[in-house]
Amino acid sequence: MSSAIKKKYDARIDSKKRITLRGAASSFYHVTEFSDGSIVLSPRELAHPEEISGNTLAVMDEAVRYLDQGKASEPVDLEELKRLLSEEE
């Protein structure tokens, strides 16, 4: 797929390693960085609630119903996990 060039300009990295996009069309971008230093930005949109699948919403509703009914597991103790992870180091 080929696209027409809309703008061309030089940008410099600021002290926090950021660049500014002039007149950016999107608020979110997917970044692809190549080994030769090239970077490609692809516009992305976050999913709106109405775009979440019906199945996902049904599963979420069921989980909330179970929680309201008190059908929840005991709190998970993460101390055991921390101990196991510290042993691996």
N, C-alpha and C positions, 0 to 999 in steps of 0.2 A: 504494500500500500504506500503510495507516495503522496506527500502533502506539499502544498505550496509554502514557501517561506513567507511568514508574516512580518517578522522583525529580525534584525541582526544587530547585535551590539556587544561591546566588551563589558565585562563586569569584573570587579575585583573582590577578593575575599577580605572581609573585615577582620578585626582582631579576634573575634570569636568564631572564625572559620565559617562565616555565613555570606551568602550573596543575596542581593535584592533583585527580584524579578519586576521589571517595569510593566505595569498594567496587566498583572497576572489574571488570567481568566478563571482560575479555580483557587480554592483555599487549600486543597489537599492534593499532593502529588505523590506518585509512586516513583522512587528513585532507582535507577539502574546505573551502577558504576562499573566501568570496564577497566581492565588491567592497563590500558594505555592512557588512563586518566580521563577519558571521555565520560560524560554523565548525560543520561537521558531522563527527562522528567515527563511522566505521563499523568494527565489530570485524572483525579479520582473523586468520587462522590461517596459520602458516608450513606449507609442505608437509612432510609426513613422508616419509622415504625410501621407504616402501611405496606412497606416493601418486605417486611419479615414474613417468612412463609407461615401459612396457617398451621402447619404441623408444629413448628417451633413455638408459636403462640399457645397452642393447645398444651404442649408439654410444660410450658412456663405456668399456665393457669392451673394445671394439675399439681405442680410442685407447690404453688401458693396455697391451694386448697388443703393439701396434706399438712403443710406447716400450720395453717389455721386450726386444723383438727388435732394438732399435737403429734402428728405422725412424722417425727423427725428422729434422726439418729442421735446418740449421745455425742457431746462435743468431742472432737478428735484431739487427742493429746499429742502435740508435735514434739514433745521432749524426747521421745524414743527416736524419732526421725533425726533430730538434731544430734543425738548421741551416735547414731549409726553413721551419719555424714562426717562427724568429727573423727571417727575411727578410720575412715577411708583416707583422711589427709595424712 
